[in-house]
C-alpha cells in the first residue's frame, strides 16, 4: 500500500531547542489588512481569463479557513479586512485548466505587496518535461530484514511556456517512476501543488500538474536482497543531464559496467562512493551492482523474528532527508560541513554523530530563515522533518 506522508510539528522541550514565537504587530491587530493582486497568463498570445476563483488559505492548529473571491476583467482580485494571527500560515491559490497555482504570503509585518499569480495554458505533451538531475543514494543495508534503504531525488524541468497536465484518457501520460521488485515503505515528498501519489505497475505515479520551472521529487523505499551481491536496475523515463549514484563505504560496494567506475568522496568524516554520468537520454536503462551486502546468521534471524512482533516506529524519509542534504552539500560544493568525531563502528557514537549533525542543520536553517534567504514554507517544512528525527532519537 502506498501512502503520502504529511509531517506534523513536534515539541522540542525535551531536546532543549527553543522555539521563538512571532507576535502580530499592533497595527495588524487593530484593523484588518487588504490583500490584493493580479492573475496573469504566461503563455504566449493568450488573454487573461475573467472570473477565476482565487482562494485565500488560512492554515493553523486552531483553524482551517478558506475565503474565495473572483478576478475582474483585468485579472485583479482582493480580500478585505483580513486579521492575521500568530502561528497561522497564509497563502493564495487559483486553479486553471486542472492545474493549481499559488504562493505563501506573510501578514505578520503588515499589508503584503501586490501579489502576482501567473497561470499558463495546459498541454498533455510529455516531451516538454525532462530531468535536470537524478540522484540515487543507497543509505543503508539492514542484515536483519535483508533490505536496502534507498533515497532518490529527481529534478524535473519544464522549460516551455505551458503547464503539463496528464491526459485523463491516457495512463501512460502520468509522471511514472519505477521501483525494484518487492519494494515497500514508499514515501514521496514534493512541493508540486495539489500532488498525489498512486501505485502503478512496477512503481508509482505522481498526479500533479508541472508548470514551467524546476521541481524536485524525493522518494524513499526499501527493496529486498538475498545474497551478498544484488543487481539494481534503473530506467530514466525523463533522461538526466546529470546522474549521481552514491553509497557510504560501509554500507555496500558500488560498481557498474554501464556507468563506469566509482570514485571516492568524503562528506564530513564519512567516506562515500560516487558514480557519475552525464547526458543520459530519455528511457535510458542501466544496472548497478551492489556487493558486500551484509548477511545475518540463523541465530540473528531468530532474534529478529521475535523482536519484530513488537511495534516499531520507523522514519526512513527523515533519515533520508538528512543524507540527501549532506550528499547535495558535498557534491555541489555549496558549503563544507564541520568535521565530526569518528564513530569507529560504535552505535552510540554513530547516533551521537547524527544528533550533532541534525542540531547543526537546525542552526543553519534558523540562520537562513532569519536572514530572509529561506521562504517561510521551506523553513517550517524542513524544521518539522529535523525535529521529528531528533524526537525519534530521544524516544529511542
Secondary structure by P-SEA (a helix, b strand, c coil): cbbbbbbbbbbcccccbbbbbbbcccccccbbbbbbbbbbbcccccccccbbbbbbbbbccccbbbbbbbbccccccccccccccccccccccccccccccccccccccccccbbbbbbbbbbcccccccccbbbbbcccccccccbbbbbbbbbbbbcccbbbbcccccccccbbbbbcccccbbbbbbcccbbbbbbcccccccccccccbbbbbbbbbbbbbcccbbbbbbbbcccccbbbbbbccccbbbbbccccbbbbbbcccbbbbbbbbccccccccbbbbbcccccccaaaaaaaaaaaccbbbbbaaaaaaaaaaaaaaaaaccccccccccccccaaaaaaaaaaaaaaaaaaaaaaaaaccccaaaaaaaaaaaaaaaaaaaac
